[in-house]
Amino acid sequence: MKDTFSLHIVTRHSLQPLRLSVVLLAVFISLSSHADDNRCVAWQPGGAEALESNSGQALVFGRITIRTGDLFDLSRESENAFVHSAANSLHLNTRQGTVFNALPFAEGDVFSVEKMLEAERILRGKRYLRDALVTAHRLCENRVDVEVRTVDNWTLTPSASFGSAGGQTRYSFEIQDMNVLGLGKEFTLRNSRSGDEQKTLFQYGDDNVLGSRYRLGVQFSDMDGEPGYSLEFGLPFYSQVATHAWQISANESTRSLSSSGAYDDQQVPELSLQSTRFELQFSKRLPDSDLPTARLGGGIRIDQEQTLAAIDGQDIDSATDYQQAYPFLSAQWSESRWVKRQNYIGIRNIEDIDLGLSVSAEAGLILRGLGNEEDTLRLSIDLDKGWYAGNSSLHNFSFHQLQYFGSRELERKEISVRYQFFYWLSDVDQLDLRLSAQMRDGFSAFDNFAVGGADGLRGYPTRFQVGGRRVLGVAEYRHITAWSPWSLVNTAVTGFIEGGRAWSEDEQADTLANIGVGLLLAPTRSSRSAVNRFDIAVPLSSNEDLDAFQIFIGTQINF
């Protein structure tokens, strides 16, 4: 008993200096924090240059405070019903670390307003976030404290859906979460059928592996008994100032084709096309360029396409099959000009629209010495340009060309041109005019263009016309209504007219047109950002085999 009591006395007295040290440390931290606060001033937008020159130090990001918001703001009268509070209670909010990992800057990085604006665009681009606001609020010597506020989307969506387009029935059963446990990871498991085609899909995506900048994507599928996969891993250009990027990817898929289309009643044997690709590429930003974005890269790619018959001994046309391995060089130049608007692609959501210029080019050298059948030069170029014509109208133009030079056996090329004119008639009324033209030569019939149903011209059956050339145009008027049940769904009504055709180089096809009306539904807090459509379209043709109208149920069409 004596020994035990002595031990107790020694232990108690030995803790007293430790307790005193803790108290003194807490007081010191409190005084230091108070002193730091005295050296801080409220951030004044536009005053950074003077403050920087007076202190002689470059501004850097200081403390980053992240505040993740619920699905609904219960302080608003329109969002304080039982359904809103129940949704907030059931929803698992995005974690602060998830938002922090997605930011293009960290504490100690050189400060700029452009980086904060880019951070907003990056966060709004995450499907698990509805909106984001990044603001500077305090300057402590040369450190700028920043606050990040986000609003969540509902991401867990077990669902069963049924649809119809061009006389073809579609259904799917799915469970998807775009923000597993609030960590920003993507998980999808789906079983679907479209006509006679059945597909099972598993998908996992991670934009920030273990909190890093690395990205991982995994996908496994089964299409009518034919397995497929897609794997990719690498470091993307996570921001405009990222210095380099690389990626390694591999995929294999099988597509089925049982009919060339209903326009000429031509039937073809049931075939499938097996495609495989392996790619390793690197890219580096050119820091001395006068353009905001200038990148140069290269890599190696192995491509193969093989046509397969469903029945042994069945004749197949394999003229377009190929296997090629080649190194390539790539370059990209862009000058972005971002604007924030509502009611462009979506309904009542803030959208980031790039009105700048982007040009990318790639050159691949296909040589016999690398196991190819002949020496060929593969060139591709892509161009995108958007611009305002006044504050209420927007133009968007895109061009794509791919061509093989030096091939003696098969000429392969594709060209695509698209133009859009979008006009905001008012806050709730918009006019959308689109025109596209495409052509392909030397490609498999599986890559032919089609019109009808979800491919455009909704007043006609799916794949009503098929060919290596396609021209499509649409004029659509949209009115956004004030009806939004419990602030869960935004609604709009639309009227449209479409025209165009698909044909082959050695064939003729009639020009088709249809008119229609529709109802648009856009969930306000869903990670599924697509607008859901319920359209009825009437064909403007005298073909007796056509139905009087077609019903389209699906997501937004954007050809």
C-alpha positions as CSV (number, residue, x, y, z in Angstrom):
1,M,0.0,0.0,0.0
2,K,2.8,2.4,0.8
3,D,4.6,1.8,-2.5
4,T,1.4,2.3,-4.4
5,F,0.6,5.6,-2.6
6,S,4.1,6.9,-3.3
7,L,3.8,6.1,-6.9
8,H,0.5,8.0,-7.0
9,I,2.1,11.1,-5.4
10,V,5.0,11.1,-7.9
11,T,2.7,10.8,-10.9
12,R,0.4,13.6,-9.8
13,H,3.3,16.0,-9.2
14,S,5.0,15.1,-12.4
15,L,1.9,16.1,-14.4
16,Q,1.8,19.6,-13.0
17,P,4.6,21.0,-15.2
18,L,3.0,19.3,-18.2
19,R,-0.4,20.9,-17.4
20,L,1.3,24.3,-17.0
21,S,3.1,23.9,-20.3
22,V,-0.1,23.1,-22.1
23,V,-1.8,26.2,-20.6
24,L,1.1,28.4,-21.6
25,L,1.2,26.9,-25.1
26,A,-2.6,27.6,-25.5
27,V,-2.1,31.2,-24.4
28,F,0.8,31.6,-26.8
29,I,-1.2,30.3,-29.7
30,S,-4.1,32.5,-28.8
31,L,-1.9,35.6,-28.6
32,S,-0.1,34.7,-31.9
33,S,-3.4,34.2,-33.6
34,H,-4.6,37.6,-32.3
35,A,-1.4,39.2,-33.5
36,D,-1.8,37.6,-36.9
37,D,-5.4,38.9,-37.0
38,N,-4.1,42.4,-36.3
39,R,-1.8,42.2,-39.4
40,C,-4.8,41.1,-41.6
41,V,-7.1,43.4,-43.6
42,A,-10.2,42.7,-45.6
43,W,-9.5,41.8,-49.2
44,Q,-10.1,44.6,-51.6
45,P,-10.6,43.4,-55.2
46,G,-8.4,45.4,-57.6
47,G,-6.0,46.5,-54.8
48,A,-3.6,43.6,-55.0
49,E,-1.0,45.3,-57.1
50,A,-0.4,48.2,-54.7
51,L,-0.3,45.9,-51.7
52,E,2.2,43.7,-53.4
53,S,4.5,46.5,-54.4
54,N,4.5,48.0,-50.9
55,S,5.4,44.7,-49.2
56,G,7.8,43.6,-51.9
57,Q,6.4,40.1,-51.7
58,A,4.4,38.2,-54.2
59,L,0.9,37.3,-53.1
60,V,0.3,33.6,-52.3
61,F,-2.8,31.6,-51.3
62,G,-3.2,31.5,-47.5
63,R,-5.8,29.6,-45.5
64,I,-8.3,27.8,-47.6
65,T,-11.7,27.4,-45.9
66,I,-14.1,25.0,-47.5
67,R,-17.9,25.0,-46.7
68,T,-19.9,22.3,-48.3
69,G,-23.6,23.0,-48.6
70,D,-26.6,20.7,-48.4
71,L,-28.9,19.8,-51.3
72,F,-31.4,22.4,-50.3
73,D,-31.2,25.7,-48.4
74,L,-33.9,25.3,-45.7
75,S,-33.7,29.0,-44.9
76,R,-35.4,29.7,-48.3
77,E,-39.2,29.6,-48.4
78,S,-39.2,27.6,-51.6
79,E,-36.9,25.0,-50.1
80,N,-38.1,24.4,-46.6
81,A,-40.8,21.7,-47.1
82,F,-40.6,18.2,-45.6
83,V,-39.3,16.7,-48.8
84,H,-36.3,19.1,-48.7
85,S,-35.3,18.4,-45.1
86,A,-35.8,14.7,-45.7
87,A,-33.5,14.8,-48.7
88,N,-30.9,16.7,-46.8
89,S,-31.1,14.2,-44.0
90,L,-30.7,11.2,-46.3
91,H,-28.0,12.8,-48.4
92,L,-24.3,12.3,-47.5
93,N,-22.6,15.6,-48.1
94,T,-19.4,16.0,-50.1
95,R,-16.4,15.9,-47.8
96,Q,-14.2,19.0,-47.5
97,G,-11.1,17.0,-48.5
98,T,-12.9,16.0,-51.7
99,V,-13.4,19.6,-52.7
100,F,-9.8,20.5,-51.6
101,N,-8.3,17.8,-53.8
102,A,-10.2,19.1,-56.8
103,L,-8.9,22.7,-56.5
104,P,-6.2,23.8,-58.9
105,F,-4.2,25.5,-56.1
106,A,-3.1,24.9,-52.6
107,E,-1.8,27.0,-49.7
108,G,1.5,28.7,-50.6
109,D,0.8,28.7,-54.4
110,V,1.2,32.0,-56.2
111,F,-2.2,33.8,-55.9
112,S,-4.3,35.0,-58.9
113,V,-7.9,35.8,-59.5
114,E,-7.8,33.6,-62.6
115,K,-7.0,30.6,-60.5
116,M,-10.1,31.2,-58.3
117,L,-12.3,31.5,-61.4
118,E,-10.8,28.3,-62.8
119,A,-11.5,26.6,-59.5
120,E,-15.1,27.5,-59.8
121,R,-15.3,26.1,-63.3
122,I,-13.6,22.9,-62.2
123,L,-15.9,22.4,-59.3
124,R,-19.0,23.1,-61.3
125,G,-17.8,20.5,-63.8
126,K,-18.0,17.9,-61.1
127,R,-21.3,16.0,-61.4
128,Y,-21.7,15.7,-57.7
129,L,-21.7,19.6,-57.3
130,R,-24.5,21.9,-58.5
131,D,-22.6,25.1,-57.9
132,A,-19.4,26.6,-56.5
133,L,-18.2,30.0,-55.4
134,V,-14.6,30.8,-54.6
135,T,-13.8,34.2,-53.0
136,A,-10.9,35.9,-51.4
137,H,-11.9,37.6,-48.1
138,R,-8.7,38.5,-46.1
139,L,-5.2,39.6,-46.8
140,C,-2.6,38.8,-44.1
141,E,0.7,40.4,-45.2
142,N,1.3,38.6,-48.5
143,R,-1.1,35.7,-47.9
144,V,-4.7,35.8,-49.3
145,D,-7.2,33.7,-47.3
146,V,-9.8,32.1,-49.6
147,E,-13.3,30.7,-48.9
148,V,-14.8,27.9,-51.1
149,R,-18.6,27.3,-50.9
150,T,-20.3,24.5,-52.8
151,V,-23.8,23.2,-53.2
152,D,-24.3,19.4,-53.6
153,N,-26.2,17.4,-56.1
154,W,-28.1,14.2,-55.3
155,T,-25.8,11.4,-56.6
156,L,-27.1,8.1,-55.5
157,T,-29.6,7.0,-58.1
158,P,-31.0,3.5,-58.1
159,S,-33.4,3.7,-61.1
160,A,-35.5,1.8,-63.6
161,S,-36.3,3.6,-66.9
162,F,-38.3,2.9,-69.9
163,G,-38.1,4.8,-73.2
164,S,-39.0,4.7,-76.9
165,A,-37.4,6.4,-79.9
166,G,-38.1,5.7,-83.5
167,G,-40.3,2.7,-82.8
168,Q,-37.6,1.0,-80.7
169,T,-38.2,0.1,-77.1
170,R,-35.5,0.8,-74.5
171,Y,-35.2,0.0,-70.8
172,S,-32.5,0.0,-68.2
173,F,-32.0,-0.9,-64.5
174,E,-29.2,0.9,-62.8
175,I,-27.6,1.8,-59.5
176,Q,-25.2,4.7,-59.8
177,D,-23.4,6.9,-57.3
178,M,-21.3,9.8,-58.6
179,N,-20.0,10.7,-55.1
180,V,-19.4,7.4,-53.1
181,L,-19.3,8.2,-49.4
182,G,-18.8,11.9,-50.3
183,L,-15.3,11.1,-51.7
184,G,-16.0,12.1,-55.3
185,K,-15.6,8.5,-56.6
186,E,-18.0,7.2,-59.4
187,F,-19.6,3.8,-59.4
188,T,-22.2,2.5,-61.9
189,L,-23.9,-0.9,-62.4
190,R,-26.4,-1.0,-65.3
191,N,-28.4,-3.6,-67.2
192,S,-30.1,-2.2,-70.3
193,R,-31.8,-3.3,-73.5
194,S,-32.4,-1.3,-76.7
195,G,-34.3,-3.3,-79.4
196,D,-32.6,-6.7,-79.6
197,E,-29.4,-5.4,-78.0
198,Q,-28.7,-6.1,-74.3
199,K,-25.8,-4.7,-72.3
200,T,-24.5,-5.0,-68.8
201,L,-22.0,-2.4,-67.6
202,F,-19.8,-1.9,-64.5
203,Q,-17.9,1.4,-64.2
204,Y,-15.6,3.0,-61.6
205,G,-13.9,6.4,-61.8
206,D,-11.6,8.3,-59.5
207,D,-10.4,11.8,-60.5
208,N,-8.1,12.1,-57.4
209,V,-6.5,8.7,-56.6
210,L,-5.5,8.7,-52.9
211,G,-5.9,12.5,-52.8
212,S,-3.5,13.0,-55.7
213,R,-3.9,14.5,-59.1
214,Y,-3.9,11.1,-60.8
215,R,-7.0,9.8,-62.5
216,L,-8.2,6.2,-62.8
217,G,-11.0,4.9,-64.9
218,V,-12.2,1.2,-65.1
219,Q,-15.1,-0.2,-67.1
220,F,-16.3,-3.7,-67.9
221,S,-19.2,-4.5,-70.1
222,D,-21.0,-7.4,-71.8
223,M,-22.9,-6.8,-75.0
224,D,-25.0,-9.8,-76.0
225,G,-22.4,-12.2,-74.6
226,E,-19.4,-10.3,-76.0
227,P,-17.2,-8.9,-73.2
228,G,-15.5,-5.5,-73.3
229,Y,-13.3,-3.4,-71.0
230,S,-11.7,0.0,-70.8
231,L,-8.8,0.9,-68.5
232,E,-7.1,4.3,-68.2
233,F,-4.7,5.8,-65.7
234,G,-2.6,9.0,-65.8
235,L,-2.0,12.5,-64.8
236,P,-4.3,15.0,-66.7
237,F,-3.9,18.7,-67.2
238,Y,-5.8,19.5,-64.0
239,S,-5.5,23.2,-64.5
240,Q,-4.4,25.8,-67.1
241,V,-1.0,26.1,-65.4
242,A,-0.2,22.4,-65.1
243,T,3.1,21.8,-66.7
244,H,2.7,18.3,-68.1
245,A,0.3,15.3,-68.4
246,W,0.5,11.7,-69.3
247,Q,-2.0,8.8,-69.7
248,I,-1.9,5.0,-70.5
249,S,-5.1,3.4,-71.7
250,A,-6.4,0.1,-73.1
251,N,-9.8,-0.9,-74.3
252,E,-11.7,-3.6,-76.2
253,S,-15.3,-3.5,-77.3
254,T,-17.7,-5.4,-79.6
255,R,-20.6,-3.8,-81.5
256,S,-23.4,-5.7,-83.2
257,L,-25.1,-4.9,-86.5
258,S,-28.2,-6.7,-87.7
259,S,-29.7,-4.4,-90.3
260,S,-28.4,-1.5,-92.5
261,G,-31.6,0.5,-92.0
262,A,-35.3,0.5,-92.8
263,Y,-35.2,3.1,-95.6
264,D,-34.6,0.7,-98.5
265,D,-35.6,-2.5,-96.7
266,Q,-32.1,-3.9,-97.2
267,Q,-31.1,-6.6,-94.8
268,V,-27.6,-7.7,-94.0
269,P,-26.3,-10.8,-92.1
270,E,-25.8,-10.4,-88.4
271,L,-22.3,-9.2,-87.9
272,S,-20.2,-7.8,-85.1
273,L,-17.1,-5.5,-85.0
274,Q,-14.4,-6.1,-82.5
275,S,-12.2,-3.0,-81.7
276,T,-9.1,-2.9,-79.5
277,R,-6.8,0.0,-78.7
278,F,-3.7,0.6,-76.6
279,E,-2.3,4.1,-76.1
280,L,0.5,5.7,-74.2
281,Q,0.9,9.5,-74.5
282,F,2.7,12.4,-73.0
283,S,2.1,16.2,-73.3
284,K,3.9,19.3,-72.0
285,R,2.9,22.9,-71.7
286,L,5.1,25.4,-73.6
287,P,5.7,28.1,-71.0
288,D,7.2,30.6,-73.4
289,S,4.2,30.7,-75.7
290,D,2.2,34.0,-76.1
291,L,-1.1,32.0,-76.0
292,P,-2.7,31.1,-72.7
293,T,-2.6,27.4,-73.6
294,A,0.1,25.8,-75.8
295,R,0.9,22.1,-75.5
296,L,3.1,19.7,-77.4
297,G,3.0,15.9,-76.9
298,G,3.5,12.5,-78.4
299,G,3.0,8.8,-77.8
300,I,2.4,5.5,-79.4
301,R,-1.0,3.9,-80.4
302,I,-2.0,0.4,-81.4
303,D,-5.4,0.1,-83.2
304,Q,-7.2,-2.9,-84.5
305,E,-10.7,-3.5,-86.0
306,Q,-12.0,-6.9,-87.1
307,T,-15.4,-7.9,-88.5
308,L,-16.8,-11.1,-87.1
309,A,-19.7,-13.2,-88.4
310,A,-22.4,-14.7,-86.0
311,I,-22.4,-18.0,-88.0
312,D,-19.3,-20.0,-89.0
313,G,-18.7,-19.9,-92.8
314,Q,-20.8,-16.8,-93.2
315,D,-19.5,-14.4,-95.9
316,I,-18.3,-11.1,-94.5
317,D,-16.9,-7.9,-96.0
318,S,-13.6,-7.3,-94.2
319,A,-12.2,-4.7,-96.7
320,T,-12.2,-2.0,-94.0
321,D,-10.6,-4.2,-91.3
322,Y,-7.2,-2.9,-90.2
323,Q,-4.4,-3.3,-87.7
324,Q,-2.0,-0.4,-87.2
325,A,0.8,0.6,-84.7
326,Y,2.4,4.0,-84.9
327,P,4.0,6.8,-83.0
328,F,2.4,10.2,-83.1
329,L,3.0,13.8,-82.3
330,S,0.3,16.2,-81.1
331,A,-0.1,19.9,-80.5
332,Q,-2.8,22.1,-79.0
333,W,-3.3,25.8,-78.9
334,S,-6.2,27.5,-77.2
335,E,-7.3,31.0,-76.0
336,S,-10.3,30.5,-73.7
337,R,-12.8,33.2,-72.9
338,W,-15.2,31.9,-70.3
339,V,-18.7,33.4,-69.6
340,K,-21.3,32.3,-67.1
341,R,-24.9,32.0,-68.4
342,Q,-28.1,30.2,-67.6
343,N,-30.5,28.3,-69.9
344,Y,-28.1,27.3,-72.6
345,I,-27.8,23.5,-72.7
346,G,-29.5,23.1,-69.3
347,I,-32.4,24.8,-67.6
348,R,-31.9,27.4,-64.8
349,N,-28.4,26.1,-64.0
350,I,-25.2,28.2,-64.1
351,E,-23.2,27.0,-67.1
352,D,-19.6,27.8,-68.1
353,I,-19.4,28.6,-71.8
354,D,-16.0,28.9,-73.6
355,L,-16.2,31.6,-76.3
356,G,-12.5,31.2,-77.2
357,L,-10.6,29.5,-79.9
358,S,-9.1,25.9,-79.6
359,V,-7.1,24.1,-82.2
360,S,-5.5,20.7,-81.9
361,A,-3.6,18.6,-84.4
362,E,-2.0,15.1,-84.5
363,A,0.3,13.4,-87.0
364,G,0.9,9.6,-86.9
365,L,3.5,7.8,-88.9
366,I,2.4,4.3,-89.9
367,L,5.4,2.4,-91.2
368,R,6.0,-1.1,-92.5
369,G,9.0,-1.4,-90.2
370,L,6.6,-1.3,-87.3
371,G,4.6,-4.3,-88.6
372,N,2.1,-2.3,-90.7
373,E,1.0,-3.4,-94.1
374,E,2.1,-0.2,-95.8
375,D,3.6,3.3,-95.2
376,T,0.9,5.8,-94.4
377,L,0.7,9.3,-92.8
378,R,-2.3,9.8,-90.5
379,L,-3.3,13.4,-89.9
380,S,-6.1,14.9,-87.9
381,I,-7.2,18.4,-86.9
382,D,-9.9,19.8,-84.7
383,L,-11.0,23.4,-84.4
384,D,-13.6,25.0,-82.0
385,K,-14.6,28.6,-81.9
386,G,-17.3,30.4,-80.0
387,W,-18.2,34.1,-80.0
388,Y,-20.9,36.5,-78.9
389,A,-22.8,38.7,-81.4
390,G,-24.3,41.0,-78.7
391,N,-25.2,40.0,-75.2
392,S,-28.1,37.9,-76.3
393,S,-26.8,35.7,-79.1
394,L,-24.1,33.1,-79.3
395,H,-22.3,31.4,-82.2
396,N,-20.4,28.2,-82.0
397,F,-18.5,26.5,-84.8
398,S,-16.5,23.3,-84.8
399,F,-14.6,21.4,-87.5
400,H,-12.9,18.0,-87.5
401,Q,-10.9,16.2,-90.2
402,L,-9.1,12.9,-90.2
403,Q,-7.2,11.7,-93.3
404,Y,-4.7,9.0,-94.3
405,F,-2.1,9.9,-96.9
406,G,-0.1,7.5,-99.0
407,S,-2.4,4.4,-98.7
408,R,-2.6,2.5,-101.9
409,E,-5.3,0.0,-100.8
410,L,-7.9,2.1,-99.1
411,E,-8.6,5.8,-98.8
412,R,-9.7,6.6,-95.3
413,K,-11.0,10.1,-94.3
414,E,-13.7,11.8,-92.3
415,I,-14.9,15.4,-92.1
416,S,-17.4,16.9,-89.7
417,V,-18.6,20.5,-89.6
418,R,-21.1,21.9,-87.0
419,Y,-22.6,25.3,-86.5
420,Q,-24.9,26.6,-83.8
421,F,-26.7,29.9,-83.4
422,F,-28.3,30.4,-79.9
423,Y,-30.4,33.4,-79.0
424,W,-31.8,34.4,-75.6
425,L,-35.1,36.0,-76.6
426,S,-35.8,36.7,-72.9
427,D,-34.9,35.2,-69.5
428,V,-37.3,32.3,-70.2
429,D,-37.4,32.1,-74.0
430,Q,-34.6,30.8,-76.2
431,L,-34.1,30.0,-79.9
432,D,-31.7,27.3,-80.9
433,L,-30.6,26.8,-84.5
434,R,-28.1,24.0,-85.4
435,L,-26.7,22.6,-88.6
436,S,-24.2,19.7,-89.1
437,A,-22.7,18.0,-92.0
438,Q,-20.5,14.8,-91.8
439,M,-18.9,12.3,-94.2
440,R,-16.8,9.2,-93.9
441,D,-15.0,7.1,-96.5
442,G,-13.1,3.9,-96.0
443,F,-14.6,3.1,-92.6
444,S,-16.6,0.1,-91.5
445,A,-20.4,0.1,-92.0
446,F,-20.6,0.1,-88.2
447,D,-19.4,3.7,-88.3
448,N,-22.1,4.8,-90.8
449,F,-24.2,7.8,-89.9
450,A,-27.9,7.4,-89.3
451,V,-31.1,9.5,-89.0
452,G,-34.2,8.6,-87.2
453,G,-35.1,8.5,-83.5
454,A,-32.2,9.4,-81.2
455,D,-29.9,10.1,-84.1
456,G,-32.0,13.2,-85.2
457,L,-35.2,13.4,-87.2
458,R,-37.4,12.2,-84.3
459,G,-40.4,11.8,-86.6
460,Y,-38.9,8.7,-88.2
461,P,-38.0,5.2,-87.0
462,T,-34.5,4.5,-85.7
463,R,-31.8,4.1,-88.5
464,F,-34.4,5.1,-91.1
465,Q,-31.6,6.2,-93.4
466,V,-28.0,5.1,-93.1
467,G,-24.9,6.0,-95.0
468,G,-21.4,7.5,-95.0
469,R,-22.8,11.0,-95.4
470,R,-25.3,13.0,-93.3
471,V,-26.7,16.5,-93.2
472,L,-29.0,17.5,-90.3
473,G,-30.6,20.8,-89.3
474,V,-32.9,21.8,-86.4
475,A,-34.7,24.9,-85.3
476,E,-36.1,24.7,-81.8
477,Y,-38.0,27.3,-79.6
478,R,-38.0,26.7,-75.9
479,H,-40.1,28.4,-73.2
480,I,-39.1,27.8,-69.5
481,T,-42.1,27.7,-67.3
482,A,-42.4,28.9,-63.7
483,W,-43.7,25.4,-62.6
484,S,-41.1,23.6,-60.5
485,P,-42.7,21.1,-58.2
486,W,-41.1,21.5,-54.7
487,S,-38.0,23.0,-56.5
488,L,-37.1,19.5,-57.6
489,V,-37.6,19.7,-61.3
490,N,-37.4,22.7,-63.7
491,T,-39.8,22.4,-66.7
492,A,-40.0,23.8,-70.2
493,V,-42.1,23.3,-73.3
494,T,-40.6,23.3,-76.8
495,G,-41.5,23.3,-80.5
496,F,-39.1,22.1,-83.2
497,I,-38.6,21.4,-86.9
498,E,-35.9,19.1,-88.2
499,G,-34.7,18.3,-91.7
500,G,-31.9,16.3,-93.3
501,R,-30.9,12.9,-94.7
502,A,-28.2,10.2,-94.6
503,W,-26.9,8.5,-97.7
504,S,-23.9,6.7,-99.3
505,E,-21.7,8.1,-102.0
506,D,-23.1,5.8,-104.7
507,E,-26.8,6.0,-103.5
508,Q,-29.5,8.6,-103.4
509,A,-31.9,9.3,-100.5
510,D,-34.8,11.6,-100.0
511,T,-34.5,14.7,-97.9
512,L,-36.7,14.2,-94.8
513,A,-38.4,16.7,-92.4
514,N,-40.6,16.6,-89.3
515,I,-42.2,18.9,-86.9
516,G,-42.9,18.3,-83.2
517,V,-43.6,19.5,-79.7
518,G,-42.2,18.4,-76.4
519,L,-42.0,18.7,-72.6
520,L,-38.6,19.1,-71.0
521,L,-37.8,18.1,-67.4
522,A,-34.5,19.0,-65.7
523,P,-33.9,17.8,-62.2
524,T,-32.5,20.6,-60.0
525,R,-30.4,18.5,-57.7
526,S,-29.4,15.5,-59.7
527,S,-25.9,14.5,-60.9
528,R,-27.6,13.5,-64.2
529,S,-27.3,16.9,-65.8
530,A,-29.0,15.9,-69.0
531,V,-32.4,17.4,-69.9
532,N,-35.1,14.7,-70.1
533,R,-37.4,15.0,-73.2
534,F,-40.9,13.8,-73.9
535,D,-41.4,14.6,-77.6
536,I,-44.1,13.9,-80.2
537,A,-42.8,14.3,-83.8
538,V,-44.8,14.1,-87.1
539,P,-43.0,13.2,-90.3
540,L,-43.5,15.5,-93.3
541,S,-43.3,12.6,-95.9
542,S,-45.8,10.8,-98.0
543,N,-44.4,7.3,-97.4
544,E,-47.3,5.0,-96.6
545,D,-45.2,2.7,-94.4
546,L,-44.5,5.5,-91.9
547,D,-46.6,5.9,-88.7
548,A,-48.5,9.1,-88.4
549,F,-46.2,10.2,-85.5
550,Q,-43.3,9.0,-83.4
551,I,-42.8,9.3,-79.6
552,F,-39.3,10.1,-78.4
553,I,-38.5,9.6,-74.7
554,G,-34.9,10.2,-73.7
555,T,-32.3,12.8,-73.0
556,Q,-31.4,16.0,-74.8
557,I,-30.4,15.6,-78.4
558,N,-27.3,17.6,-79.4
559,F,-26.0,16.5,-82.9
